[in-house]
């Protein structure tokens, strides 16, 4: 998917068209005076990125907990409350 860059003036003038294009490109970078200020992207793509980020953060947390001596849940014996 392509990436598009537009200025705030063009966004304001062509908002309806830009909203139609947002599902066709990976993202639209909005600039103001030549500096990137915002990113527009399809809502489903955004949700997918947030889900992936949360999964990766959980994976990092689990890896850090294991290195600190935590016992992975899969290694706990089921039915034995004395191990908890």
PAZAPA-4460 file (N, C-alpha, C; in steps of 0.05 Angstrom, whole numbers, plus 32768, in hexadecimal, padded with zeros to 4 digits):
% residues 84
    n_x    n_y    n_z   ca_x   ca_y   ca_z    c_x    c_y    c_z   seq   type   mol
   8011   7FE8   8000   8000   8000   8000   8012   8019   8000     1      X     A
   8008   802D   7FF3   8017   8046   7FF0   8013   8058   8008     2      X     A
   8025   806B   800B   8023   807F   8020   801F   809A   8011     3      X     A
   800E   80AB   801C   8008   80C4   8010   800E   80DA   8023     4      X     A
   8018   80F1   801A   801E   8108   802A   800E   8120   801F     5      X     A
   7FFF   812D   8031   7FF0   8145   8029   7FF3   815B   803E     6      X     A
   7FEF   8173   8036   7FF0   8189   8048   7FD5   818F   8055     7      X     A
   7FD4   819E   806A   7FBB   81A3   8078   7FA8   81B3   8066     8      X     A
   7FB2   81C5   8056   7FA0   81D4   8044   7F93   81C1   802F     9      X     A
   7FA3   81AF   8024   7F97   819B   8011   7F83   8189   801F    10      X     A
   7F89   8181   8037   7F77   8170   8047   7F5C   817F   804B    11      X     A
   7F5E   8198   8053   7F46   81A8   8057   7F36   81AB   803D    12      X     A
   7F43   81B0   8027   7F36   81B5   800E   7F2B   819B   8001    13      X     A
   7F37   8184   8007   7F30   816B   7FFA   7F28   8155   800E    14      X     A
   7F1D   815D   8024   7F17   8149   803A   7F07   8131   8030    15      X     A
   7EF2   8136   8021   7EE1   811F   8018   7EF1   810C   8007    16      X     A
   7F01   8117   7FF5   7F12   8106   7FE4   7F27   80F7   7FF4    17      X     A
   7F33   8104   8007   7F48   80F8   8017   7F3C   80E1   8028    18      X     A
   7F24   80E5   8032   7F17   80D0   8042   7F11   80B8   8031    19      X     A
   7F0B   80BC   8017   7F07   80A5   8005   7F21   8097   8000    20      X     A
   7F37   80A6   7FFE   7F51   809A   7FF8   7F5E   808C   800F    21      X     A
   7F56   8091   8027   7F64   8087   803F   7F63   8068   8040    22      X     A
   7F4F   805C   8034   7F4E   803E   8034   7F5F   8032   801E    23      X     A
   7F68   8043   800B   7F78   803A   7FF4   7F96   803B   7FF9    24      X     A
   7F9F   804B   800D   7FBB   804E   8013   7FC0   8044   8030    25      X     A
   7FD9   803E   8036   7FDF   8034   8051   7FDB   804A   8066    26      X     A
   7FE1   8063   805E   7FDE   807A   8070   7FE1   8094   8061    27      X     A
   7FD6   80A9   806C   7FD9   80C3   8061   7FE6   80D5   8076    28      X     A
   7FFD   80DF   8070   800B   80F1   8083   8002   810D   807D    29      X     A
   7FF8   811B   8091   7FF0   8137   808F   8006   8149   8099    30      X     A
   800E   815B   8088   8023   816E   8090   8018   818A   8094    31      X     A
   8026   8199   80A4   8020   81B5   80A7   803A   81C4   80A5    32      X     A
   803C   81D5   8091   8055   81E4   808C   806C   81D1   8088    33      X     A
   8067   81BB   807B   807C   81A8   8074   8084   8194   808A    34      X     A
   8077   8196   80A1   807E   8184   80B7   8066   8171   80BC    35      X     A
   806C   8157   80BE   8058   8143   80C4   804A   8149   80DE    36      X     A
   802F   8149   80DD   801F   8150   80F5   800C   813A   80FD    37      X     A
   8002   812A   80E9   7FEE   8116   80EF   7FEF   8100   80DA    38      X     A
   7FE3   80EA   80E1   7FE1   80D3   80CF   7FC3   80CB   80CD    39      X     A
   7FB9   80C8   80B5   7F9F   80BE   80B1   7FA1   80A2   80A6    40      X     A
   7F91   808F   80B0   7F91   8074   80A6   7F76   8068   80A9    41      X     A
   7F71   8053   809A   7F58   8045   809B   7F54   803B   80B8    42      X     A
   7F3B   803D   80C2   7F36   8036   80DE   7F3C   8018   80E4    43      X     A
   7F36   8006   80D1   7F3C   7FEA   80D5   7F5A   7FE5   80D7    44      X     A
   7F69   7FF3   80C6   7F86   7FF0   80C8   7F91   7FFA   80E2    45      X     A
   7F86   8011   80EC   7F8E   801C   8106   7F88   8007   811C    46      X     A
   7F70   7FFC   811C   7F69   7FE8   8130   7F7C   7FD0   812F    47      X     A
   7F83   7FC7   8117   7F96   7FB1   8114   7FB1   7FB8   8120    48      X     A
   7FBB   7FD0   811B   7FD5   7FD8   8126   7FD4   7FDA   8145    49      X     A
   7FBE   7FE3   8150   7FBB   7FE5   816D   7FBA   7FC9   8179    50      X     A
   7FAC   7FB6   816C   7FAB   7F9B   8176   7FC7   7F8E   8175    51      X     A
   7FD6   7F93   8160   7FF1   7F88   815E   8003   7F94   8173    52      X     A
   8001   7FAE   8177   8011   7FBB   818C   800B   7FAF   81A8    53      X     A
   7FF2   7FAC   81AE   7FEB   7FA0   81C8   7FF5   7F84   81CB    54      X     A
   7FF4   7F74   81B6   7FFF   7F59   81B7   801D   7F59   81BC    55      X     A
   802B   7F6B   81AE   8048   7F6D   81B1   804F   7F76   81CD    56      X     A
   8040   7F89   81D8   8046   7F93   81F3   8041   7F7C   8207    57      X     A
   802C   7F6D   8204   8026   7F56   8215   803D   7F41   8213    58      X     A
   8047   7F3D   81FB   805D   7F29   81F7   8076   7F33   8205    59      X     A
   807C   7F4C   8203   8093   7F57   8211   8090   7F55   822F    60      X     A
   8079   7F5C   823A   8074   7F5A   8256   8077   7F3D   8260    61      X     A
   806D   7F2A   8250   806F   7F0E   8258   808D   7F05   8258    62      X     A
   809C   7F0E   8244   80B8   7F07   8243   80C8   7F13   825A    63      X     A
   80C2   7F2B   8261   80CF   7F38   8278   80C8   7F2A   8292    64      X     A
   80AF   7F22   8295   80A6   7F14   82AE   80B4   7EFA   82B0    65      X     A
   80B8   7EEB   829A   80C5   7ED1   829B   80E3   7ED5   82A3    66      X     A
   80EF   7EEA   8298   810B   7EEF   829F   810E   7EF7   82BC    67      X     A
   80F9   7F02   82C8   80FA   7F0A   82E4   80F3   7EF3   82F7    68      X     A
   80EF   7EDB   82EC   80E9   7EC4   82FD   80CC   7EBC   82FF    69      X     A
   80BB   7EC8   82F0   809F   7EC0   82F1   809C   7EA5   82E4    70      X     A
   808A   7E95   82ED   8085   7E7B   82E2   806F   7E7E   82CC    71      X     A
   8075   7E75   82B4   8061   7E77   829E   8048   7E67   82A6    72      X     A
   8031   7E72   829F   8017   7E66   82A6   8016   7E49   829E    73      X     A
   8020   7E43   8287   801F   7E27   827D   802E   7E13   828E    74      X     A
   8041   7E1D   829E   8051   7E0B   82AF   8045   7E06   82CA    75      X     A
   8031   7E16   82D2   8023   7E11   82EB   8013   7DF8   82EA    76      X     A
   8013   7DE8   82FF   8003   7DD0   82FF   7FE6   7DD7   8304    77      X     A
   7FD5   7DCD   82F2   7FB9   7DD3   82F6   7FAE   7DC3   830D    78      X     A
   7F9C   7DD0   831C   7F8F   7DC4   8333   7F9E   7DC5   834D    79      X     A
   7FB7   7DCF   834C   7FC7   7DD1   8365   7FC9   7DEE   836D    80      X     A
   7FB9   7DF6   8381   7FB9   7E12   838A   7FD1   7E19   839B    81      X     A
   7FE0   7E05   83A4   7FF7   7E0B   83B5   800E   7E16   83A5    82      X     A
   800E   7E13   838B   8023   7E1E   837A   801F   7E3C   8375    83      X     A
   8007   7E47   837A   8002   7E62   8374   800B   7E72   838B    84      X     A
***
